């Protein structure tokens, strides 16, 4: 075997590094495709009556994690669940985009520690700014800026909504030309605060208007439904809730532990919501809402977004989604039930966003009236945001 010269060894190392980087940078798209699956690929069939009704709806969805992935929101992809071209085809009028900043290794529904993180490697592989590699706040801000940049580049087809005035103006324009989507920026869990109350203001100034308190692990604010302790609100969390409400930011109880939900419902002076969930009455699970929590959330004037994936409805299929919606409506009334797809959240769903007419058809077949369907498919979210966002 020939001996490598120092130059040859250096060249070999450079080639190996280049190959390694090429593999590293292509991994995210592979992971994205494997983790965000669609059971039934497009196109989707719906009858003429459902199509006709669906075209009249102001459709709003409370949770989409597309900002996590190495995609341009303005381009159409053959992976994942949504992007602006598919949202326009849906059509969807308003989409809440959440930022994901930390997930534990070995993630599961039952019990997770906060001591590990899978997003760091993903951030590196997707070539996020170095500042995001070791700062959860910077990760949230970077993903938020991705949304703002997409809106700036969209020629008015993607509009970030920050206050009631923004949404009212968007609604008027949408009524004349529905080829546009309003976007609301959210964070999935408040670990990006990094224990500092002033970071609530950093998020607000960056356009965040909806805040989940926890994600898959307990944090400085309180317990997660999937954490180790699953406790209630912390003293810091009490300060955070007060600051969020003072700034007009909506509190999202998705992923919150039962004690944390109880504590927030006592403290809250404004409507609270659950952006993406199931109901224990049709699909028991660690994060799916009890009848009591459904009723108490509705009593604040809030809404509950029903998800599309197995953990929310036990069977990722339109009849199961409709069954969960029917159950929630029967418990708390039609004005407090909404859509919470969890698209692009490492979920497996029955359709991508272009398949929403199938859900409209399912609601029609379940006996919901056109006015009920209008409320569930987006009217309730629109009403809540027009009332609860900062005035502008």
C-alpha positions as CSV (number, residue, x, y, z in Angstrom):
1,X,0.0,0.0,0.0
2,X,1.4,3.4,-0.9
3,X,2.1,5.7,1.9
4,X,0.1,9.0,1.9
5,X,2.1,12.2,1.8
6,X,1.1,15.0,4.1
7,X,-0.5,16.7,1.1
8,X,-2.3,13.5,0.2
9,X,-3.5,13.0,3.7
10,X,-4.8,16.6,3.8
11,X,-6.6,16.1,0.6
12,X,-8.1,12.9,1.8
13,X,-9.3,14.6,5.0
14,X,-10.8,17.4,3.0
15,X,-12.7,15.0,0.8
16,X,-14.0,13.1,3.8
17,X,-15.0,16.4,5.4
18,X,-16.8,17.5,2.2
19,X,-18.6,14.2,2.0
20,X,-19.5,14.3,5.6
21,X,-20.9,17.9,5.3
22,X,-22.9,16.9,2.2
23,X,-24.4,14.0,4.1
24,X,-25.1,16.2,7.1
25,X,-26.8,18.9,5.0
26,X,-29.0,16.5,3.1
27,X,-30.2,14.7,6.3
28,X,-32.7,17.4,7.4
29,X,-34.8,16.9,4.2
30,X,-34.8,13.2,4.7
31,X,-35.8,13.5,8.3
32,X,-38.5,16.0,7.4
33,X,-40.0,13.7,4.9
34,X,-39.9,10.7,7.2
35,X,-41.3,12.6,10.3
36,X,-44.1,14.6,8.5
37,X,-46.0,11.9,6.7
38,X,-49.3,12.1,4.8
39,X,-51.3,8.8,4.9
40,X,-53.2,9.5,1.7
41,X,-51.3,11.7,-0.8
42,X,-53.1,14.4,-2.8
43,X,-55.3,14.9,-4.8
44,X,-58.3,14.6,-2.5
45,X,-61.8,14.0,-3.4
46,X,-64.8,15.8,-1.9
47,X,-68.3,16.0,-3.2
48,X,-69.6,19.1,-5.0
49,X,-71.6,20.4,-2.0
50,X,-68.6,20.1,0.3
51,X,-66.4,21.9,-2.2
52,X,-68.9,24.7,-2.7
53,X,-69.3,25.2,1.1
54,X,-65.6,25.0,1.7
55,X,-64.8,27.8,-0.7
56,X,-67.0,30.2,1.3
57,X,-65.2,29.5,4.6
58,X,-62.6,31.6,6.5
59,X,-60.5,28.6,7.4
60,X,-58.1,29.0,10.4
61,X,-55.7,26.5,11.9
62,X,-54.1,26.9,15.2
63,X,-50.8,25.0,14.9
64,X,-48.2,24.4,12.1
65,X,-44.5,23.7,12.7
66,X,-43.3,24.4,9.2
67,X,-40.8,27.0,10.4
68,X,-38.7,24.3,12.0
69,X,-37.8,22.7,8.7
70,X,-35.3,23.6,6.0
71,X,-38.0,24.8,3.6
72,X,-39.0,28.0,1.9
73,X,-42.6,28.7,2.9
74,X,-43.2,30.3,-0.5
75,X,-42.3,27.2,-2.5
76,X,-44.4,24.0,-3.0
77,X,-42.9,20.8,-1.7
78,X,-43.7,17.1,-2.1
79,X,-43.0,16.5,1.5
80,X,-44.6,17.7,4.7
81,X,-48.1,19.0,5.1
82,X,-48.1,22.6,4.1
83,X,-46.5,25.6,2.4
84,X,-47.9,28.8,1.0
85,X,-48.9,27.3,-2.4
86,X,-50.8,24.5,-0.6
87,X,-52.3,26.8,2.0
88,X,-53.7,28.9,-0.9
89,X,-55.0,25.8,-2.5
90,X,-56.6,24.5,0.8
91,X,-57.7,27.2,1.0
92,X,-56.7,28.5,4.4
93,X,-57.3,32.1,5.4
94,X,-55.3,32.1,8.7
95,X,-52.5,29.9,9.9
96,X,-50.7,30.0,13.3
97,X,-47.1,29.1,12.8
98,X,-45.2,27.9,15.9
99,X,-41.5,27.9,16.6
100,X,-40.0,24.7,18.0
101,X,-36.8,25.3,20.0
102,X,-36.0,22.1,21.9
103,X,-37.1,18.5,21.9
104,X,-35.6,15.8,24.1
105,X,-33.8,12.8,22.7
106,X,-35.9,9.7,22.9
107,X,-39.0,11.8,22.8
108,X,-42.2,10.1,24.0
109,X,-45.6,10.9,25.2
110,X,-45.2,9.7,28.8
111,X,-42.0,11.0,30.5
112,X,-39.2,13.2,29.2
113,X,-36.2,14.9,30.8
114,X,-35.1,18.4,29.9
115,X,-31.4,17.3,30.0
116,X,-31.1,16.5,26.3
117,X,-31.9,18.2,23.0
118,X,-32.4,17.1,19.4
119,X,-32.8,20.5,17.8
120,X,-29.1,21.6,18.2
121,X,-27.9,19.1,15.6
122,X,-30.9,20.0,13.4
123,X,-30.0,23.7,13.6
124,X,-26.4,22.9,12.7
125,X,-27.4,20.6,9.8
126,X,-29.8,23.2,8.5
127,X,-27.1,25.9,8.7
128,X,-29.0,28.1,11.1
129,X,-26.9,31.1,12.5
130,X,-24.3,30.0,15.0
131,X,-26.1,32.1,17.7
132,X,-29.0,29.5,17.5
133,X,-26.8,26.6,18.4
134,X,-26.8,27.2,22.1
135,X,-29.6,29.7,22.6
136,X,-33.3,28.7,22.7
137,X,-34.3,32.4,22.5
138,X,-32.2,32.9,19.4
139,X,-33.8,29.8,17.8
140,X,-37.3,31.2,18.4
141,X,-36.3,34.6,17.0
142,X,-34.6,33.1,14.0
143,X,-37.7,31.0,13.1
144,X,-39.9,34.1,13.6
145,X,-37.7,36.1,11.2
146,X,-38.1,33.3,8.6
147,X,-41.8,33.9,8.7
148,X,-41.4,37.7,8.5
149,X,-39.0,37.3,5.5
150,X,-41.4,35.0,3.7
151,X,-44.1,37.6,4.2
152,X,-41.9,40.3,2.8
153,X,-41.1,38.2,-0.2
154,X,-44.7,37.0,-0.9
155,X,-46.0,40.0,-2.7
156,X,-48.9,40.3,-0.2
157,X,-49.9,36.7,-0.3
158,X,-48.6,36.0,3.2
159,X,-49.5,38.7,5.8
160,X,-48.2,38.5,9.4
161,X,-50.9,39.6,11.8
162,X,-49.9,41.2,15.1
163,X,-53.0,43.0,16.3
164,X,-56.7,43.4,15.9
165,X,-56.4,46.2,13.4
166,X,-54.1,44.0,11.2
167,X,-56.6,41.2,11.3
168,X,-59.6,43.4,10.6
169,X,-57.8,44.9,7.6
170,X,-56.7,41.5,6.3
171,X,-60.3,40.2,6.6
172,X,-61.6,43.0,4.5
173,X,-59.0,42.4,1.8
174,X,-59.5,38.6,2.0
175,X,-63.2,39.0,1.4
176,X,-62.4,40.7,-1.9
177,X,-59.5,38.5,-2.9
178,X,-59.0,35.3,-0.9
179,X,-55.7,34.4,-2.5
180,X,-53.8,35.4,0.6
181,X,-53.1,33.9,4.1
182,X,-52.8,35.6,7.4
183,X,-50.1,34.3,9.7
184,X,-49.9,34.5,13.5
185,X,-46.5,33.8,15.2
186,X,-46.4,31.5,18.2
187,X,-43.9,29.6,20.3
188,X,-44.2,26.0,21.4
189,X,-43.2,26.2,25.0
190,X,-41.6,29.1,26.9
191,X,-38.2,27.6,27.5
192,X,-36.9,30.3,25.1
193,X,-37.4,32.8,27.9
194,X,-34.4,31.1,29.5
195,X,-35.7,32.0,32.9
196,X,-35.7,35.8,32.2
197,X,-39.0,37.6,32.4
198,X,-37.8,40.4,30.1
199,X,-37.6,37.9,27.3
200,X,-41.4,38.0,27.1
201,X,-40.9,41.5,25.7
202,X,-38.2,40.2,23.3
203,X,-40.7,37.7,21.9
204,X,-43.5,40.3,21.7
205,X,-41.3,42.8,19.9
206,X,-40.4,40.0,17.4
207,X,-44.1,39.6,16.6
208,X,-45.0,36.6,18.8
209,X,-48.7,36.7,19.8
210,X,-49.4,33.2,21.1
211,X,-47.3,31.3,23.6
212,X,-47.5,27.7,24.6
213,X,-46.2,27.4,28.2
214,X,-44.5,24.0,27.9
215,X,-43.7,21.4,25.3
216,X,-42.4,17.9,25.9
217,X,-40.5,18.5,29.2
218,X,-41.0,20.5,32.4
219,X,-39.5,24.0,32.2
220,X,-39.1,27.2,34.4
221,X,-42.8,28.1,33.9
222,X,-44.4,24.8,34.9
223,X,-45.0,21.1,34.2
224,X,-45.5,19.4,30.9
225,X,-48.0,16.6,30.3
226,X,-44.9,14.6,29.1
227,X,-42.4,15.8,31.8
228,X,-40.8,14.1,34.8
229,X,-42.7,15.9,37.5
230,X,-45.8,17.1,35.7
231,X,-46.2,19.8,38.3
232,X,-48.2,23.0,38.4
233,X,-47.1,26.6,37.8
234,X,-43.9,27.9,39.3
235,X,-43.5,31.3,41.0
236,X,-41.7,32.4,37.8
237,X,-44.6,31.0,35.8
238,X,-47.0,33.2,37.7
239,X,-45.0,36.3,36.7
240,X,-44.9,35.1,33.1
241,X,-48.7,34.6,32.9
242,X,-49.2,38.1,34.2
243,X,-46.7,39.6,31.7
244,X,-48.2,37.7,28.8
245,X,-51.7,38.9,29.6
246,X,-50.5,42.5,30.1
247,X,-48.9,42.4,26.6
248,X,-52.0,40.9,25.0
249,X,-50.4,37.6,24.2
250,X,-52.6,34.5,24.1
251,X,-51.8,31.7,26.4
252,X,-51.8,28.2,24.8
253,X,-52.2,25.2,27.2
254,X,-51.3,22.5,24.6
255,X,-48.8,20.1,26.2
256,X,-49.4,21.5,29.7
257,X,-49.7,19.2,32.7
258,X,-53.1,18.9,34.3
259,X,-51.9,20.8,37.4
260,X,-50.5,23.6,35.2
261,X,-53.8,23.8,33.3
262,X,-55.6,24.1,36.7
263,X,-53.3,26.8,37.9
264,X,-53.5,28.9,34.8
265,X,-57.3,28.7,34.6
266,X,-57.4,30.2,38.1
267,X,-55.0,33.0,37.3
268,X,-56.1,33.9,33.8
269,X,-58.2,37.0,33.3
270,X,-58.3,36.7,29.5
271,X,-59.4,33.8,27.2
272,X,-57.0,30.9,27.0
273,X,-56.8,28.3,24.3
274,X,-55.4,24.9,23.4
275,X,-53.9,25.1,20.0
276,X,-53.7,21.3,19.1
277,X,-55.0,18.5,21.2
278,X,-57.5,15.6,21.4
279,X,-60.2,15.0,23.9
280,X,-60.1,12.2,26.5
281,X,-63.7,11.3,25.8
282,X,-62.8,9.9,22.4
283,X,-59.1,9.2,22.7
284,X,-57.6,8.8,26.2
285,X,-54.0,10.1,26.4
286,X,-51.6,12.1,28.6
287,X,-52.3,15.4,26.9
288,X,-55.9,15.0,25.7
289,X,-58.3,17.2,27.5
290,X,-60.8,16.0,30.2
291,X,-64.4,17.1,30.1
292,X,-63.7,19.4,33.1
293,X,-60.8,21.2,31.3
294,X,-62.8,21.5,28.1
295,X,-65.6,23.3,30.0
296,X,-63.3,25.5,32.0
297,X,-61.3,26.6,29.0
298,X,-64.6,27.4,27.2
299,X,-65.7,29.4,30.2
300,X,-62.7,31.8,29.7
301,X,-64.0,32.5,26.2
302,X,-61.2,30.4,24.7
303,X,-61.2,27.7,22.0
304,X,-59.8,24.1,21.7
305,X,-58.1,23.1,18.4
306,X,-58.7,19.4,17.5
307,X,-55.7,17.7,16.0
308,X,-55.4,15.2,13.1
309,X,-52.8,12.8,14.3
310,X,-53.0,9.4,16.1
311,X,-52.1,10.8,19.5
312,X,-55.0,13.3,19.4
313,X,-57.8,11.2,17.8
314,X,-56.4,7.6,18.1
315,X,-56.9,6.9,14.4
316,X,-55.6,9.5,11.9
317,X,-58.7,9.6,9.7
318,X,-61.4,12.1,8.9
319,X,-64.2,10.2,10.8
320,X,-62.0,10.2,14.0
321,X,-61.3,13.9,13.7
322,X,-65.0,14.6,13.2
323,X,-65.9,12.3,16.2
324,X,-63.6,14.4,18.5
325,X,-65.1,17.6,17.2
326,X,-68.6,16.3,17.7
327,X,-67.7,15.3,21.3
328,X,-66.2,18.7,22.1
329,X,-69.1,20.6,20.6
330,X,-71.6,18.5,22.6
331,X,-69.7,19.3,25.8
332,X,-69.0,23.0,25.4
333,X,-70.9,24.3,22.4
334,X,-69.9,25.0,18.8
335,X,-68.3,28.4,19.6
336,X,-65.4,26.9,21.4
337,X,-64.1,24.3,19.0
338,X,-61.5,24.8,16.2
339,X,-58.9,23.2,14.1
340,X,-55.4,22.4,15.4
341,X,-53.8,20.2,12.8
342,X,-50.2,20.1,14.2
343,X,-49.1,20.0,10.6
344,X,-45.3,19.5,10.2
345,X,-45.0,18.7,13.9
346,X,-43.4,15.2,13.3
347,X,-46.9,13.9,12.8
348,X,-48.7,11.5,10.5
349,X,-51.9,12.9,9.2
350,X,-54.7,11.6,6.8
351,X,-54.2,14.5,4.4
352,X,-52.1,17.6,3.7
353,X,-53.6,21.0,3.9
354,X,-55.1,20.7,0.4
355,X,-57.3,17.9,1.7
356,X,-59.3,20.2,4.1
357,X,-62.5,19.9,1.9
358,X,-62.7,16.3,3.1
359,X,-63.0,17.5,6.7
360,X,-65.8,19.9,5.6
361,X,-67.5,17.0,4.0
362,X,-67.1,14.9,7.1
363,X,-68.7,17.6,9.2
364,X,-71.6,17.9,6.8
365,X,-72.1,14.1,6.9
366,X,-72.1,14.3,10.7
367,X,-75.0,16.7,10.7
368,X,-73.4,20.0,11.4
369,X,-75.1,23.0,9.9
370,X,-73.3,25.4,7.5
371,X,-73.1,28.0,10.3
372,X,-71.7,25.4,12.7
373,X,-69.1,24.4,10.1
374,X,-68.2,28.0,9.5
375,X,-67.5,28.5,13.2
376,X,-65.5,25.3,13.6
377,X,-63.4,25.6,10.5
378,X,-62.2,29.1,11.4
379,X,-64.9,31.5,12.5
380,X,-64.2,30.8,16.2
381,X,-60.5,31.5,15.8
382,X,-61.1,34.7,13.8
383,X,-63.5,35.9,16.5
384,X,-61.1,35.1,19.4
385,X,-58.2,36.9,17.7
386,X,-60.3,39.9,16.8
387,X,-61.1,40.2,20.5
388,X,-57.9,39.1,22.2
389,X,-55.0,40.3,20.1
390,X,-53.5,43.7,21.1
391,X,-55.7,46.5,19.7
392,X,-53.1,47.9,17.3
